[in-house]
Amino acid sequence: MARRRFYAPPGQVEGAAVTLSGEESHHLSRVLRLKPGDCVFVFDGTGVERECEISEISSKSARLRIIRTLEDTVESPSSLTLAQAMPRGEKFDLIVQKATELGVSRIVPLSSEHSEVKLSAGQAEKRLERWRRISLEALKQCGRRRLVEVTPPLTLASFIESSPPASGRMLVFSERGGSSIASALKDVIGLKPASGAGISVLIGPEGGWSDEELDIMEARGCKFVTLGPRVLRTETAAIAALSLIQHLTGDLGNMEQARADV
């Protein structure tokens, strides 16, 4: 049976008890129809998850008794940022969901020159709220315990300026070519476990990066990377790039085998 998982930030944990919010309590009691005595799991968004037993349920809250704290490791060893130009429609919803499942630490929606998505302040706020909700639901589904930071939309220039010097750890995926991911990661981190190592993945819009944007990234020291001879949709490129990086840095596969394959 799949774990029934709920989110409760540290402020809702007191001693050996956890109190769920109204929304989480509604899901527990009205949707899943759980009862006192049932076992559930609660993560706090900082990396801690606890097995709990339901002790009380009311119309607005649920109180749980902590049984134990889980000790296994589920988070990626890398600090991975996805900076993704916003595509049309609801494609970014899928990108947020899959990037969360694949272990990213931060998602930065980018407004680029060739992007057809231009959001007003009000629209950006509503989208941001939606993306954060989607990420939280993905966390529950995939078993992660640490919240993903989803930032307000930024321009590419703002993102580059706010990032530390690249030092080879900002990987730009471009249809104009570049090195392979394995080569780029070998140069940067030597295919060793990337504990705490920061890697930024920049994925362009459906219309591609502009010449000016490419110049900005090159001047910053970004490394240009290719995903092969075919032109991928922007959402496909994000999923493929993150999967390959997580495999090569030891998160999605055996580290020694990944090193031997290069």
LODODO-663523 format. One line per 4 residues: for each residue x, y, z of N, C-alpha, C, O, CB. Coordinates in steps of 0.001 Angstrom, whole numbers, plus 500000, padded with zeros to 6 digits. Glycine has a CB too. Example, Ala and Ser with C-alpha at 12.3 -4.5 7.8 and 13.67 -1.06 7.14 Angstrom:
BEGIN
513190/494310/507800/512300/495500/507800/513200/496700/507800/514236/496681/508465/511308/495527/509046 ~ 512850/497750/507080/513670/498940/507140/512900/500030/507870/513409/501138/508039/514084/499402/505725;
END
This chain:
BEGIN
500833/498799/500000/500000/500000/500000/500871/501256/500000/501852/501337/500739/499056/500003/501219 ~ 500509/502225/499174/501266/503471/499113/501122/504237/500425/500082/504194/501082/500793/504338/497927 ~ 502182/504930/500782/502128/505745/502002/501135/506882/501835/501081/507521/500784/503522/506303/502349 ~ 500364/507130/502858/499458/508287/502871/500225/509416/503544/500422/509416/504759/498085/507973/503627;
500658/510390/502719/501604/511404/503170/500942/512775/503241/500113/513131/502404/502819/511452/502242 ~ 501335/513538/504273/500789/514871/504484/501928/515835/504798/503008/515436/505233/499737/514867/505625 ~ 501655/517102/504565/502663/518142/504819/502269/518966/506034/501141/519449/506135/502834/519060/503583 ~ 503218/519122/506958/503034/519980/508127/504362/520655/508422/505311/519980/508821/502523/519165/509369;
504463/521984/508236/505723/522678/508517/506125/522549/509979/505294/522191/510814/505609/524151/508144 ~ 507392/522837/510307/507880/522636/511680/507028/523309/512750/506943/522796/513866/509281/523145/511791 ~ 506394/524440/512447/505576/525129/513431/504348/524356/513861/503731/524686/514875/505159/526439/512896 ~ 503982/523327/513104/502816/522514/513439/503197/521237/514190/502356/520378/514453/502054/522159/512176;
504492/521135/514531/504979/519996/515313/505300/520487/516720/506073/521428/516898/506239/519338/514644 ~ 504700/519841/517717/504927/520235/519107/505127/518984/519945/504191/518217/520172/503743/521084/519654 ~ 506357/518787/520402/506652/517591/521182/506445/516341/520357/507051/516172/519299/505787/517540/522430 ~ 505586/515465/520848/505310/514207/520163/504012/514270/519360/503440/513236/519016/505240/513069/521171;
503553/515479/519065/502281/515635/518360/502431/516527/517129/503266/517431/517100/501223/516214/519301 ~ 501614/516260/516119/501560/517062/514907/500106/517461/514676/499203/516631/514777/502142/516282/513675 ~ 499887/518739/514365/498554/519214/514025/498524/519594/512558/499299/520450/512131/498143/520412/514913 ~ 497654/518985/511784/497554/519274/510356/496696/520508/510110/495807/520829/510900/496976/518070/509605;
496970/521193/509011/496178/522351/508612/494777/521904/508211/494508/520711/508065/496860/523110/507450 ~ 493887/522887/508036/492526/522569/507640/492454/521844/506307/491687/520894/506149/491713/523821/507573 ~ 493268/522300/505336/493262/521685/504012/493760/520246/504065/493160/519356/503464/494118/522496/503047 ~ 494862/520018/504789/495397/518669/504906/494455/517778/505710/494305/516595/505405/496783/518700/505556;
493823/518340/506729/492872/517573/507540/491654/517168/506722/491135/516062/506872/492433/518387/508762 ~ 491200/518074/505853/490068/517759/504981/490412/516582/504067/489600/515679/503865/489670/518994/504140 ~ 491621/516608/503521/492042/515514/502641/492119/514204/503420/491728/513148/502922/493408/515832/501991 ~ 492626/514286/504643/492768/513087/505477/491402/512478/505812/491203/511270/505679/493524/513428/506775;
490473/513323/506245/489206/512803/506763/488116/512662/505706/487380/511675/505712/488713/513695/507856 ~ 488000/513633/504795/486896/513633/503835/487216/512916/502538/486350/512270/501948/486497/515035/503530 ~ 488483/513030/502086/488866/512408/500820/489320/510964/501044/488813/510036/500415/489984/513221/500137 ~ 490288/510794/501953/490810/509453/502217/489986/508691/503255/490109/507473/503381/492245/509545/502680;
489149/509414/503994/488264/508828/505007/489038/508006/506048/488644/506898/506412/487212/507946/504330 ~ 490133/508578/506505/490920/507930/507547/490293/508192/508909/489507/509126/509075/492380/508426/507518 ~ 490648/507358/509879/490035/507427/511204/491115/507353/512287/492242/506941/512009/489003/506285/511388 ~ 490777/507751/513526/491725/507604/514623/492254/506182/514710/491510/505207/514604/491076/507998/515939;
493570/506098/514907/494226/504802/514945/494912/504432/513649/495791/503570/513634/493240/503755/515290 ~ 494514/505087/512539/495170/504812/511258/496570/505405/511232/496851/506400/511902/494339/505370/510093 ~ 497450/504778/510446/498847/505218/510334/499017/506107/509100/498519/505778/508022/499806/503992/510257 ~ 499722/507238/509258/500031/508150/508153/501479/508611/508305/502128/508353/509318/499045/509379/508130;
501968/509303/507268/503320/509852/507298/503236/511354/507051/502453/511820/506223/504239/509158/506238 ~ 504060/512105/507787/504033/513564/507707/505453/514080/507498/506355/513750/508269/503403/514183/508991 ~ 505656/514894/506451/506971/515519/506234/506831/517021/506470/505762/517597/506274/507517/515226/504782 ~ 507947/517651/506900/507872/519048/507328/508456/520051/506330/508486/521247/506617/508575/519197/508630;
508919/519590/505168/509459/520489/504153/510917/520840/504340/511510/521469/503465/508672/521732/504130 ~ 511521/520449/505467/512936/520727/505713/513789/519473/505587/515004/519529/505777/513119/521335/507094 ~ 513164/518340/505266/513898/517093/505122/513530/516025/506130/514061/514916/506073/515335/517361/505219 ~ 512622/516340/507062/512249/515395/508110/510878/514792/507805/509945/515500/507426/512241/516088/509493;
510772/513466/507976/509482/512791/507828/509247/511899/509040/510173/511268/509549/509432/511958/506511 ~ 508005/511855/509495/507650/511086/510679/506472/510157/510385/505525/510518/509686/507314/512025/511847 ~ 506563/508970/510934/505415/508071/510922/504535/508430/512109/505024/508588/513228/505857/506566/510973 ~ 503247/508557/511864/502337/509019/512913/501069/508163/512960/500734/507449/512015/501970/510495/512688;
500391/508265/514086/499081/507638/514260/498051/508735/514500/498283/509646/515295/499092/506610/515443 ~ 496931/508650/513822/495882/509657/513997/495271/509486/515387/494827/508399/515757/494782/509534/512882 ~ 495258/510582/516148/494678/510523/517493/493346/511258/517583/492444/510802/518286/495649/511107/518502 ~ 493200/512389/516885/491952/513147/516924/491661/513739/515553/492577/514149/514841/492019/514262/517990;
490386/513781/515184/489965/514420/513939/488752/515299/514239/487768/514844/514821/489632/513354/512835 ~ 488841/516572/513831/487689/517469/513942/487343/517997/512558/487951/517584/511571/487980/518645/514926 ~ 486385/518894/512472/485967/519431/511176/487030/520320/510549/487017/520527/509336/484680/520211/511329 ~ 487953/520852/511353/488936/521796/510833/490389/521367/511023/491283/521984/510445/488734/523114/511480;
490647/520345/511803/492033/519948/512038/492106/518472/512405/491109/517839/512754/492665/520808/513148 ~ 493318/517955/512314/493582/516580/512736/494851/516587/513578/495824/517266/513251/493723/515611/511502 ~ 494827/515827/514662/495994/515773/515546/496557/514358/515477/495825/513370/515533/495622/516170/517031 ~ 497894/514293/515352/498574/513021/515159/499603/512791/516256/500187/513736/516784/499243/512973/513786;
499814/511534/516588/500859/511164/517549/502050/510618/516791/501910/509700/515982/500340/510120/518582 ~ 503242/511187/517052/504451/510749/516373/504900/509394/516906/505049/509209/518114/505568/511786/516539 ~ 505111/508453/515996/505599/507122/516360/507118/507054/516222/507810/506588/517127/504932/506041/515483 ~ 507636/507523/515076/509076/507490/514850/509436/508472/513739/508584/508883/512951/509549/506056/514491;
510712/508835/513694/511253/509669/512618/512004/508775/511644/512820/507950/512057/512187/510789/513181 ~ 511732/508935/510355/512379/508106/509339/513824/508552/509138/514125/509745/509185/511605/508175/508004 ~ 514714/507590/508916/516142/507882/508839/516730/507703/507442/517880/508082/507219/516880/507009/509798 ~ 515979/507139/506495/516534/506871/505171/516710/508159/504374/516092/509177/504688/515636/505901/504406;
517555/508115/503340/517860/509276/502515/517047/509225/501228/517070/508223/500513/519367/509345/502201 ~ 516332/510303/500937/515525/510347/499714/515867/511547/498824/515478/511576/497657/514050/510386/500073 ~ 516580/512523/499354/516882/513730/498583/518149/513548/497743/519019/512741/498073/517042/514936/499523 ~ 518234/514312/496655/519394/514268/495775/520636/514809/496483/520520/515735/497286/519121/515067/494494;
521821/514257/496209/523045/514803/496779/523457/516126/496147/524317/516824/496683/524157/513810/496631 ~ 522858/516477/495019/523204/517723/494317/522194/518815/494618/521015/518541/494841/523283/517489/492802 ~ 522660/520038/494621/521780/521200/494674/521543/521623/493232/522382/522290/492627/522396/522378/495540 ~ 520400/521234/492688/520136/521362/491253/519052/522402/491003/517943/522292/491525/519722/520005/490654;
519379/523412/490200/518430/524465/489825/518023/524283/488374/518871/524090/487503/519042/525876/490046 ~ 516721/524343/488117/516208/524365/486752/515730/525774/486445/514766/526249/487044/515058/523327/486558 ~ 516403/526446/485511/515977/527757/485032/515384/527539/483644/516114/527289/482685/517176/528798/485004 ~ 514081/527632/483539/513357/527204/482339/512548/528358/481756/511739/528978/482447/512430/526017/482662;
512778/528636/480476/511952/529630/479799/510509/529132/479769/510260/527963/479477/512477/529909/478356 ~ 509568/530011/480069/508174/529602/480200/507551/529310/478834/507537/530181/477964/507370/530685/480925 ~ 507036/528088/478637/506373/527751/477383/504900/528149/477407/504366/528549/478442/506508/526259/477101 ~ 504262/528031/476259/502844/528364/476157/501974/527317/476849/502405/526192/477104/502436/528495/474690;
500736/527721/477146/499763/526797/477717/500138/526353/479118/500674/527123/479915/499614/525593/476831 ~ 499842/525089/479398/500063/524548/480732/501294/523641/480794/501425/522825/481706/498838/523782/481185 ~ 502187/523790/479825/503368/522922/479789/504255/523115/481025/504905/522176/481483/504180/523193/478519 ~ 504274/524346/481559/505143/524585/482715/504640/523821/483939/505430/523490/484824/505222/526094/483026;
503334/523534/484003/502805/522716/485089/503476/521345/485075/503899/520840/486115/501268/522573/484970 ~ 503569/520749/483888/504219/519443/483744/505696/519529/484112/506227/518636/484773/504062/518917/482307 ~ 506357/520596/483687/507781/520764/483975/508012/520848/485479/508938/520224/485998/508332/522022/483280 ~ 507176/521616/486185/507307/521743/487636/507111/520386/488306/507874/520009/489195/506289/522766/488187;
506094/519662/487878/505810/518352/488468/506976/517387/488280/507429/516763/489240/504543/517760/487856 ~ 507459/517264/487049/508506/516291/486764/509860/516717/487337/510634/515870/487782/508622/516084/485264 ~ 510150/518016/487331/511402/518493/487926/511427/518208/489426/512472/517856/489975/511582/520005/487668 ~ 510291/518356/490082/510202/518038/491510/510459/516557/491737/511224/516188/492628/508823/518432/492074;
509826/515707/490936/510029/514269/491063/511493/513891/490833/511997/512950/491447/509132/513520/490077 ~ 512167/514618/489956/513549/514300/489609/514566/514909/490566/515770/514757/490362/513840/514767/488215 ~ 514101/515596/491608/515001/515965/492690/515598/517356/492661/516570/517607/493373/516072/515032/492720 ~ 515053/518281/491860/515640/519623/491837/515412/520335/493167/514470/520029/493898/515047/520453/490684;
516288/521286/493467/516152/522090/494674/515401/523389/494414/514726/523919/495296/517515/522394/495251 ~ 515530/523898/493170/514944/525206/492862/514490/525225/491409/515146/524664/490532/515959/526353/493132 ~ 513356/525879/491168/512830/526064/489820/512654/527564/489587/511986/528252/490359/511474/525292/489622 ~ 513266/528057/488507/513193/529485/488183/512509/529643/486825/513107/529296/485807/514621/530139/488170;
511278/530152/486775/510643/530432/485484/511330/531637/484835/511503/532677/485471/509110/530697/485660 ~ 511716/531490/483577/512419/532567/482881/511542/533215/481818/510807/532547/481091/513696/532036/482244 ~ 511643/534525/481753/511054/535285/480654/512185/535609/479689/513127/536317/480045/510328/536598/481164 ~ 512095/535089/478461/513175/535278/477505/512678/536047/476279/511476/536259/476116/513762/533920/477085;
513598/536456/475432/513247/537293/474291/512311/536595/473317/511406/537224/472769/514493/537722/473570 ~ 512519/535304/473096/511705/534574/472130/510535/533838/472773/509810/533107/472099/512563/533594/471384 ~ 510352/534033/474077/509224/533402/474752/507947/534178/474450/507938/535408/474473/509467/533324/476278 ~ 506866/533446/474167/505596/534089/473868/504758/534309/475118/503646/534830/475035/504821/533264/472872;
505281/533918/476276/504550/534062/477526/504997/535333/478235/506150/535446/478651/504760/532829/478431 ~ 504100/536272/478371/504361/537520/479083/503285/537674/480153/502107/537833/479832/504377/538755/478102 ~ 503684/537629/481415/502726/537651/482514/502709/538997/483207/503755/539602/483446/503044/536560/483515 ~ 501495/539467/483531/501368/540649/484375/501696/540250/485806/501853/539067/486108/499935/541269/484277;
501800/541246/486692/502130/540948/488091/501074/540046/488714/501400/539108/489442/502260/542248/488906 ~ 499802/540333/488423/498726/539519/488966/498739/538102/488421/498537/537142/489165/497402/540160/488674 ~ 498976/537973/487127/499048/536647/486510/500222/535846/487058/500097/534651/487327/499166/536772/484990 ~ 501366/536512/487223/502556/535832/487742/502311/535315/489157/502744/534216/489504/503768/536781/487728;
501616/536108/489975/501335/535692/491350/500440/534457/491379/500668/533533/492160/500678/536838/492130 ~ 499420/534448/490521/498515/533295/490478/499222/532054/489952/499033/530956/490476/497297/533608/489609 ~ 500040/532231/488910/500784/531090/488372/501746/530535/489418/501885/529321/489567/501556/531497/487102 ~ 502410/531440/490141/503389/531014/491144/502708/530183/492231/503231/529153/492658/504099/532239/491769;
501546/530638/492669/500797/529885/493671/500430/528502/493144/500516/527513/493872/499531/530649/494081 ~ 500023/528435/491883/499671/527162/491268/500893/526249/491159/500811/525065/491486/499056/527392/489883 ~ 502022/526790/490702/503228/525976/490543/503713/525418/491873/504153/524270/491949/504335/526795/489895 ~ 503632/526233/492922/504054/525757/494243/503127/524660/494742/503580/523717/495393/504088/526917/495251;
501860/524766/494453/500910/523720/494850/501186/522423/494085/501144/521333/494655/499453/524186/494603 ~ 501469/522556/492789/501796/521379/491977/503061/520701/492495/503125/519475/492577/501974/521773/490498 ~ 504070/521507/492844/505319/520957/493371/505085/520222/494685/505656/519154/494906/506349/522070/493570 ~ 504244/520789/495564/503952/520140/496840/503261/518800/496623/503593/517819/497288/503081/521047/497714;
502306/518748/495702/501623/517486/495420/502598/516459/494848/502498/515271/495152/500454/517712/494444 ~ 503542/516915/494018/504545/516006/493473/505463/515477/494571/505870/514316/494535/505369/516709/492392 ~ 505790/516328/495549/506595/515892/496692/505897/514762/497441/506516/513761/497801/506867/517071/497644 ~ 504609/514939/497666/503850/513906/498376/503877/512588/497610/504045/511518/498196/502398/514360/498596;
503711/512680/496305/503627/511478/495475/504955/510731/495401/504984/509503/495483/503171/511845/494076 ~ 506064/511477/495246/507344/510822/494964/508147/510478/496213/509157/509782/496117/508170/511700/494079 ~ 507723/510947/497375/508407/510574/498611/509471/511536/499086/510186/511238/500044/509016/509265/498441 ~ 509596/512693/498435/510580/513671/498905/510096/514367/500175/508911/514330/500507/510866/514711/497810;
511057/515016/500894/510724/515620/502187/511101/517090/502285/510767/517754/503267/511403/514864/503287 ~ 511789/517596/501285/512245/518983/501328/511524/519781/500243/511498/519374/499081/513791/519070/501143 ~ 510938/520917/500625/510214/521736/499669/511135/522241/498570/512302/522543/498818/509547/522904/500372 ~ 510608/522332/497360/511333/522907/496236/511040/524408/496201/509887/524828/496300/510931/522216/494885;
512083/525197/496061/511897/526647/495936/511473/526965/494504/512231/526738/493561/513208/527423/496315 ~ 510261/527490/494350/509788/527946/493042/509743/529470/493104/508943/530039/493847/508366/527328/492674 ~ 510589/530125/492335/510739/531580/492429/509753/532295/491508/509211/531677/490591/512177/531993/492081 ~ 509513/533581/491737/508770/534376/490763/509535/534421/489444/510754/534250/489439/508519/535809/491297;
508845/534649/488324/509528/534711/487027/510621/535779/486997/510457/536869/487546/508518/534982/485921 ~ 511745/535446/486343/512867/536357/486180/513240/536441/484708/512971/535520/483938/514075/535902/487026 ~ 513852/537534/484327/514467/537577/483005/515757/536780/483052/516305/536545/484129/514732/539043/482546 ~ 516245/536362/481892/517505/535628/481863/518627/536473/482451/519440/535967/483225/517850/535205/480427;
518681/537753/482094/519742/538632/482604/519701/538723/484128/520743/538699/484783/519613/540037/481993 ~ 518485/538828/484693/518354/538909/486158/518825/537623/486817/519493/537657/487851/516896/539198/486558 ~ 518480/536495/486221/518909/535211/486792/520423/535088/486756/521040/534698/487748/518266/534036/486034 ~ 521024/535418/485620/522474/535325/485485/523174/536245/486475/524149/535849/487115/522900/535668/484058;
522675/537477/486601/523299/538453/487498/523192/538037/488958/524080/538335/489757/522663/539818/487307 ~ 522100/537346/489313/521895/536960/490707/522595/535653/491065/522623/535261/492231/520419/536836/490992 ~ 523158/534980/490068/523829/533700/490302/525317/533928/490534/525889/534871/489988/523610/532739/489112 ~ 525949/533079/491333/527398/533203/491513/528111/532877/490213/527511/532276/489322/527896/532278/492646;
529381/533258/490079/530128/532916/488867/529981/531445/488514/530029/530576/489385/531601/533259/489039 ~ 529803/531180/487237/529419/529841/486799/530437/528771/487147/530070/527704/487639/529196/529842/485328 ~ 531700/529041/486901/532756/528045/487137/532411/526707/486498/532741/525653/487041/532986/527857/488640 ~ 531750/526747/485348/531426/525512/484641/530205/524794/485155/529884/523719/484648/532567/524598/484705;
529490/525345/486157/528356/524646/486741/527017/525184/486258/525975/524798/486788/528423/524733/488235 ~ 527021/526048/485286/525783/526504/484665/525750/525916/483256/526522/526315/482384/525686/528086/484642 ~ 524856/524974/483052/524783/524234/481805/523635/524773/480960/522477/524736/481377/524605/522724/482073 ~ 523959/525269/479778/522968/525833/478871/522682/524822/477774/523589/524388/477064/523454/527182/478271;
521419/524451/477643/521035/523498/476608/520560/524279/475393/519587/525031/475450/519929/522520/477115 ~ 521277/524078/474290/521051/524876/473090/520994/523983/471869/521761/523030/471736/522144/525933/472924 ~ 520053/524315/470963/519950/523559/469713/521140/523814/468800/521297/523140/467781/518660/523914/468987 ~ 521986/524790/469158/523168/525085/468345/524347/524175/468670/525419/524303/468079/523577/526527/468537;
524149/523273/469594/525200/522314/469879/526004/522649/471114/525724/523621/471816/526108/522212/468720 ~ 527014/521824/471372/527858/521976/472544/528430/520623/472906/528388/519693/472101/527071/522580/473729 ~ 528964/520503/474106/529534/519236/474561/528425/518324/475062/527285/518757/475232/530586/519471/475670 ~ 528757/517076/475295/527789/516149/475879/527644/516445/477374/528507/517084/477974/528226/514669/475648;
526552/515976/477962/526352/516175/479393/527452/515458/480180/527984/516005/481147/524955/515666/479824 ~ 527786/514249/479770/528820/513498/480484/530141/514254/480475/530832/514312/481491/529003/512108/479860 ~ 530491/514829/479334/531737/515589/479231/531673/516836/480103/532637/517165/480795/532019/515977/477768 ~ 530542/517526/480072/530397/518751/480862/530500/518449/482353/531150/519189/483091/529054/519438/480553;
529870/517377/482800/529903/517036/484214/531263/516487/484634/531696/516684/485770/528818/516027/484530 ~ 531923/515806/483723/533266/515308/484048/534217/516474/484265/535054/516434/485166/533798/514384/482928 ~ 534093/517513/483444/534940/518689/483593/534644/519428/484889/535545/519986/485515/534756/519624/482409 ~ 533383/519430/485286/532968/520235/486438/533192/519531/487757/533844/520070/488651/531519/520604/486314;
532655/518326/487884/532706/517665/489188/533356/516289/489128/533317/515549/490111/531315/517538/489752 ~ 533941/515941/488015/534662/514685/487925/533827/513457/488155/534350/512396/488496/535757/514688/488876 ~ 532491/513597/487966/531573/512484/488173/531700/511873/489568/531542/510664/489740/531814/511420/487127 ~ 531985/512709/490554/531992/512264/491944/530672/512666/492580/530010/513572/492075/533201/512866/492731;
530262/512023/493673/529023/512435/494331/529049/513922/494622/530015/514435/495187/528805/511644/495629 ~ 527998/514607/494241/528009/516068/494255/527395/516636/495518/526526/517505/495443/527276/516603/493055 ~ 527829/516166/496675/527245/516643/497926/527379/518160/498034/528480/518706/498109/527916/515960/499130 ~ 526224/518819/498041/526221/520267/498168/526623/521009/496919/526547/522238/496893/527111/520661/499257;
527052/520309/495876/527499/520985/494662/526310/521600/493944/525271/520957/493795/528244/520007/493732 ~ 526456/522847/493495/525375/523529/492815/525510/523427/491305/526554/523769/490748/525329/524975/493235 ~ 524466/522960/490641/524431/522880/489187/523162/523565/488719/522076/523267/489216/524495/521398/488689 ~ 523286/524476/487771/522123/525144/487187/521932/524653/485762/522883/524581/484984/522289/526690/487219;
520691/524315/485429/520320/523839/484103/519446/524908/483454/518379/525235/483974/519575/522455/484175 ~ 519890/525456/482323/519134/526499/481637/518537/525932/480349/519261/525492/479456/520038/527726/481332 ~ 517215/525951/480269/516487/525437/479111/515774/526597/478426/515043/527356/479063/515472/524327/479530 ~ 515996/526724/477117/515456/527858/476377/513999/527719/475995/513382/526688/476262/516249/528070/475157;
513436/528754/475368/512032/528763/474966/511807/527975/473686/512750/527489/473061/511547/530188/474785 ~ 510543/527858/473311/510199/527130/472095/510832/527768/470861/511094/527086/469870/508687/527066/471932 ~ 511076/529082/470923/511702/529778/469801/513215/529829/469865/513853/530420/468993/511179/531157/469725 ~ 513804/529211/470897/515254/529198/471034/515787/530460/471712/515088/531468/471814/515896/529040/469675;
517032/530385/472171/517693/531544/472775/518008/532573/471694/518281/532204/470552/518991/531119/473519 ~ 517973/533850/472038/518384/534890/471096/519904/534994/471094/520566/534483/471997/517740/536257/471459 ~ 520453/535650/470086/521905/535833/470015/522412/536616/471224/523469/536306/471773/522294/536556/468712 ~ 521658/537625/471631/522071/538431/472788/522098/537582/474059/523019/537703/474866/521123/539636/472976;
521093/536726/474239/521050/535866/475414/522209/534870/475407/522812/534604/476447/519713/535122/475480 ~ 522513/534329/474248/523648/533414/474142/524957/534121/474490/525830/533541/475135/523727/532822/472729 ~ 525087/535365/474062/526284/536143/474380/526397/536392/475882/527486/536311/476452/526268/537478/473627 ~ 525256/536697/476525/525245/536949/477969/525712/535701/478719/526521/535787/479643/523825/537368/478445;
525199/534555/478315/525548/533315/479012/527001/532912/478751/527685/532411/479643/524607/532186/478581 ~ 527455/533133/477534/528850/532820/477225/529802/533695/478024/530818/533222/478533/529115/532990/475733 ~ 529459/535003/478132/530304/535924/478889/530347/535562/480373/531328/535849/481058/529805/537355/478719 ~ 529297/534940/480857/529222/534562/482265/529997/533266/482559/530214/532915/483719/527762/534399/482677;
530401/532578/481515/531155/531344/481715/530302/530099/481715/530736/529043/482175/531898/531416/482989 ~ 529074/530214/481195/528205/529035/481134/528767/528018/480144/529461/528377/479193/526763/529438/480732 ~ 528462/526767/480379/528916/525695/479496/527749/525255/478618/526672/524943/479126/529484/524491/480313 ~ 527959/525231/477304/526899/524873/476370/526893/523364/476157/527931/522741/475935/527077/525614/475023;
525702/522803/476232/525531/521358/476221/524475/520974/475191/523519/521715/474964/525139/520842/477622 ~ 524651/519828/474578/523695/519337/473586/523018/518075/474086/523588/517311/474864/524390/519072/472244 ~ 521786/517870/473622/521055/516642/473921/520963/515736/472694/520136/514825/472646/519654/516972/474435 ~ 521819/515996/471703/521834/515129/470535/521339/515814/469281/521084/517018/469290/521011/513919/470793;
521197/515053/468189/520917/515641/466886/519465/516053/466670/519171/516786/465726/521304/514685/465833 ~ 518547/515596/467531/517133/515921/467315/516737/517155/468105/517283/517420/469176/516240/514739/467708 ~ 515784/517909/467572/515270/519089/468259/514137/518647/469181/513111/518149/468717/514779/520176/467239 ~ 514325/518829/470483/513337/518398/471468/512430/519559/471864/512843/520719/471850/514033/517819/472710;
511205/519235/472213/510326/520237/472802/510928/520707/474127/511666/519970/474780/508889/519667/473012 ~ 510608/521924/474508/511246/522492/475696/510969/521678/476946/511847/521536/477796/510782/523911/475907 ~ 509744/521131/477075/509434/520332/478256/510155/518985/478215/510546/518461/479258/507923/520118/478370 ~ 510335/518419/477014/511083/517169/476876/512555/517387/477216/513177/516557/477879/510942/516608/475447;
513102/518503/476758/514511/518814/477031/514764/518921/478529/515781/518434/479024/514920/520122/476334 ~ 513849/519553/479251/514026/519698/480698/514057/518340/481387/514937/518078/482207/512907/520561/481290 ~ 513109/517483/481062/513031/516167/481701/514247/515323/481343/514823/514668/482211/511740/515440/481287 ~ 514644/515333/480068/515804/514548/479643/517080/515042/480311/517872/514240/480805/515956/514603/478124;
517283/516354/480329/518507/516914/480906/518608/516601/482394/519663/516177/482866/518557/518428/480685 ~ 517528/516805/483134/517552/516547/484575/517788/515067/484868/518531/514721/485786/516238/517008/485221 ~ 517157/514203/484089/517328/512760/484306/518779/512346/484091/519334/511589/484888/516407/511961/483366 ~ 519395/512838/483018/520776/512475/482725/521734/513016/483784/522648/512316/484220/521173/512992/481349;
521521/514256/484190/522392/514853/485210/522270/514098/486528/523278/513802/487170/522045/516342/485418 ~ 521057/513788/486929/520873/513075/488195/521468/511662/488137/521972/511159/489141/519380/513001/488547 ~ 521409/511036/486987/522046/509718/486858/523566/509848/486972/524204/509090/487703/521663/509054/485508 ~ 524133/510795/486260/525589/510922/486233/526171/511427/487549/527344/511192/487837/525995/511847/485120;
525372/512111/488340/525868/512574/489640/525516/511614/490769/525770/511904/491938/525308/513951/489951 ~ 524926/510459/490418/524726/509417/491413/523365/509361/492048/523157/508556/492956/525702/509569/492455 ~ 522418/510184/491612/521114/510216/492260/520167/509159/491691/519410/508548/492446/520497/511596/492114 ~ 520195/508936/490390/519260/508001/489761/519903/506676/489357/519265/505856/488698/518648/508641/488550;
521138/506464/489740/521788/505213/489360/523050/504979/490154/523427/505784/491006/522106/505208/487884 ~ 523693/503876/489868/524931/503524/490563/526070/504430/490120/526347/504558/488927/525293/502053/490310 ~ 526731/505060/491097/527772/506044/490763/528945/505405/490035/529430/505966/489052/528272/506733/492027 ~ 529407/504260/490484/530574/503640/489867/530269/503194/488442/531127/503289/487565/531047/502450/490700;
529035/502703/488204/528677/502303/486857/528587/503514/485946/529004/503443/484790/527359/501542/486857 ~ 528041/504644/486449/527956/505859/485645/529341/506326/485245/529542/506761/484111/527223/506964/486409 ~ 530308/506243/486165/531664/506692/485875/532326/505784/484821/533072/506253/483962/532504/506718/487170 ~ 532036/504476/484908/532632/503525/483987/532070/503670/482586/532745/503346/481608/532420/502118/484483;
530837/504155/482479/530185/504277/481181/530708/505456/480371/530506/505497/479157/528698/504413/481368 ~ 531380/506425/481014/531826/507626/480313/533145/507365/479576/533678/508264/478926/531988/508798/481304;
END
